[in-house]
Amino acid sequence: MLLAGDLYDGDWKDYNTGLYFLGCMRRLRESGIRAFIITGNHDAASQITKQLRLPDNVTMFSTRKPESVVLDEWNVAIHGQGFATRAVMEDISQTYPHGIPQLFNIGMLHTCLNGKPGHDPYAPCTVDGLRSKGYQYWALGHVHTREEVSQQPWIVFPGNTQGRHIRETGPKGCTLVTVDNLEVDSVEHRDLDGAGLWLGKIVVQTRPTIAADGLLARDDAISGLSRAIQHLESDEIALAGLAGEVAVLRQKLPAELLSGEDRYDPTDPVELRLALADVRELLVNRLLRAD
């Protein structure tokens, strides 16, 4: 079993996450299955402060330099290196060793390859660079959408095992690779997400509906408030001024919130307009409440 990074999504709140994983690895051990792991940007060595002793069927590759593990009983060599820090910006695949003759060589790498929309550009590399190593298979992590990048040799992003948010739809799982006589015989996607309905978020908004035209037609402070918000929404210069004020808040937000796929930037015009709509609803409803 190959796990190509981001096994954990940041540091554990307690040991239960690690203990659950250890239980799963022990089940593999009882069935004679070995597991090989590299760390990625979410579970880099610098991100995980808690450590547990892994069972002897699990190999965690070094984060300092590429390592190779030879499985003589299967004529297989596995090469890999994990992330020491969250943001690895160099092409670490360049220092991977060349494939070992007469063995089926597998490369494990957490990478954006040559860039993927919506994914941070960690450990960038090229298809030609990976081909130059002479491996028969590359198991890549980081990109959440499954993609068979190449078949000569096989270079595969299996995608994640379950969508992380409501926009990640479609089957999620792993890739099963069958090898015969040191050559890839088949590469198959296997669903692991159960294909059921998962609720990402429930937002309850039971405020009464208030017509915007009716508010603007009033001759009081509420209409003045509505016009002021409408001006901020429609005037680019006014919106830019608001973004400048909100920039103070942005500086206080953690880096994790400002980057990645679920990034949130309070100075972004789209986010500002959504916030202004919420502000209008909140203030007007409170001002119009009977009590």
N, C-alpha and C positions, 0 to 999 in steps of 0.2 A: 504494500500500500504506500503510495507516494502522496505526501501532503506538502504542496508547494507554497506555503506561507499563508499568513493571516488565519492561523488556526484559532487564535484568540483575537478579540476586537479591543485591544488595549489591556491595561492592567486589571487583575481580578479584584472585585470588591471583597471577596473572601476566598477561602481555599476550596469551596464547593465546586467551582468551575474546574480547577485542576484535578480534584478527586474524581469527578465524573469522567474526565478524560482518561485518567489512570485506569478506572474500571473498564472502560472500553478497550484500552490497549491490552489489559490482562485477558479479556475475552478473546482477542486476536491471538495472544500468546498460547492460550489453551488449544487453539485450532492450528497452531504451527505457522501463523502468519506474521511476517516481519513488517515493520512500518519505518519509513524514512521521512524525516521532516526537515524543512528549511524554514527559517523565520522570514516574515515579510515586514512591511511598513507598520502594520497594526500590532504585530506581536514581536517587534524587534527586541533584541537583547536589552536595549535601554528602556523599553516600555514595560517589560514584565519584571516586577520586583520580587515576586514570590516564586520559589522553585521547589519542585518535588522530584524525588528520585524516580526515574522512568524504569519500567521493567526492561529486561535484557533483550527483548525482541524489538525495541525501539531505538533507532539511531537518529540523534540530533546533530546535523552537520554544523561545523564550525562557522563562526561569523567573522573570523579573522582572515581566512584564506580558503580557497576551494579544497575540498577533501574528496577522496575516492574510496568507495567500499566495494570490494570484489566478493561476489557470491559464487564460490567455486562450484557448488553443487548445481547451479543453474547457468554457469558460464555467462554471468552478468556482472557488469561494472556500473555503479551508480556514482555520479559526480555531482556535487552541489556545494553551495555556500549560502548561509543565511544573512539577514540584515543585522548589523551591529547597532545601527541607529535607524530612526524612522525614515529619514530622508537620505537615501543612497542615490547620488546623482551621477556616479560614474558607471561605465560599462564593466561590471565585474566579470562578465562572461569571457572577457579577453584573457584573463589569467587562468581559466579552466584548462586542465590538461587535455591533450589530444586523446582520442579514443584508443583503447587497448586492443590490439589485433586479436582475432579469434574469440572475442567476447561481444556480447550484446551490450552496447554502451548507452546509458540513459543519463541525460543532463537534467537537473532540477534547477529552476531559476525563477525568482520572483521579479517580474519585469513588466514595463509598459511596452516592450519591444521598441518599435520606432514611433511610438505615440498612439494613444487611444483616446477618443473623446470621452470626457467625464472622468478620466483617471489621471492621477498625478504622474509626472514623468520620471518615475523611479527606475534605476538600473537600466537605462535605455540601451538597446542593442539592435543589431540588424539580422535579418534572415541569413544573409551571406556569411556574417560573422559566426552564427551558430552552425551553419553547414561546414565551415572550415574546421570544426573540431572533430569531424568524422564520427559523430554519434548516430545511432540508428533511431533514437527517439529523444525528444525534448518535452519534458513536462513543465509547463509554465503556469505561474500563479499571478495574481493581482487583478486581471481583467475579469469582470463578473459574467460576461456573456461568452458562451461557448464558441470557440472558433478553431477550425482546422487550418492553421496558417500555411502549412506545407505538408506534402506527402513524400518529398524527396530531400531530406529525410522527413519523418513525421515530426511536426512541431505543433503542439496542441495546447490551447487554453481550454481546460474542461469547464470553466465557469465555476460559480459558487454552488454549494449544495442546497441553498435555499435563498430566495430573494430577501435582501436586507431591508427593503422598503417597498411601498405599494407600486412604484414605477418599474421594479424589476419583475416582470411577468414572464410567463412561459415555463416550460420544464426546466428544472434545475437538478443537478446531480453530479455524477462522476463519469470518467471515461474508462472503459474496460479495454485493455490492450491484450491481444493474443499474439504470442510469438512462437514461430516454428523455424527451427534450423537457423537461428540467429537473424531472422528477418521478421518484420511485422506482418502478421497474417490478417488481422482485422483490428479495427478501432471502432468501438461502439459506445454511444451515450447510454447511460443507465439513470433513469429517474430515481431520485432519493427524497424528493420533497413531499411525497404523499399525494400531490395533486389536489389537495383539499382547499377549502377557503380559509385564508388567514387574515385576521383583522390587523391592519397596521396602526390605525388610530381611529378613535371615535370622538368627534367634536359635537357637543350639544350646544346649540344656539337657539334658545326659545324666546328671543326678544321680539316684541311686536314689530311688524313691518311699518315703516314710516316713509311716505312718498317724498322724494327729494324735492319735487316741484312745489309741493305744499309747504315745505319748510322755507324755501326761497321766497315764496309769496307773502310770508308773514312779515310783520313790521315790528320786530322785537330783537332781543339779543340772540335768540336761537337762529333767526335768519342770518344775522350777522356772522355767527359762528359757522353756519353752513357755507356762506359765501367765502369766508376765509379759508376753509378747508378745500373748497372747490378751486380756489385760486392756486393753492399749493399743488393740487393734483394736476392742473392743466398748464401752469406756467413753468417752463423748464428752468428759468433763472431762479424763480422762487424755490423750486424743488431742489436745485443745486445748493441754495443757501441753507435749506433744511438739512441736506446731507452733510454740510460743513458742521452744523451743530451736533448732529448725531455721530460725527467722526470721533468725538470724545468718548462716546460709549464703545465704539468699535475698538479703540485702543485697549479697552479693559477686557475684551472677550478673549477666551483661550484660543490658541492657534488651531486646535482641533475643530472648532466651530467655524473657522474661516476658510478651511480647506477641505478637500475630499469631495465625495459625490453629494453629500447632504449639506454642503457648505451654506452658511447663512451670513450675509453681509448686510447689516442694517442701513448702509449708505447706498445700496443699489436702488436705482429708481423704481424698479418693479416692486421690491420689498417695501419701499417707502409708500407707494401708492396703496398697497394692500394694508399697510399699517394705518394710513390715513382713513381708509374706509372703515376700519375697526374703531378708530378714534371717534369718527362721526357717529357711528351706531351707539357707542358706549356713552358719549357725552349727551347726545340728544335724548336718549332713553332715560338717562338719569334726571335730566332737566325737566322732562315731561311727566315723570312719575307723580302720581297723585299725592303721595306722602312726602 
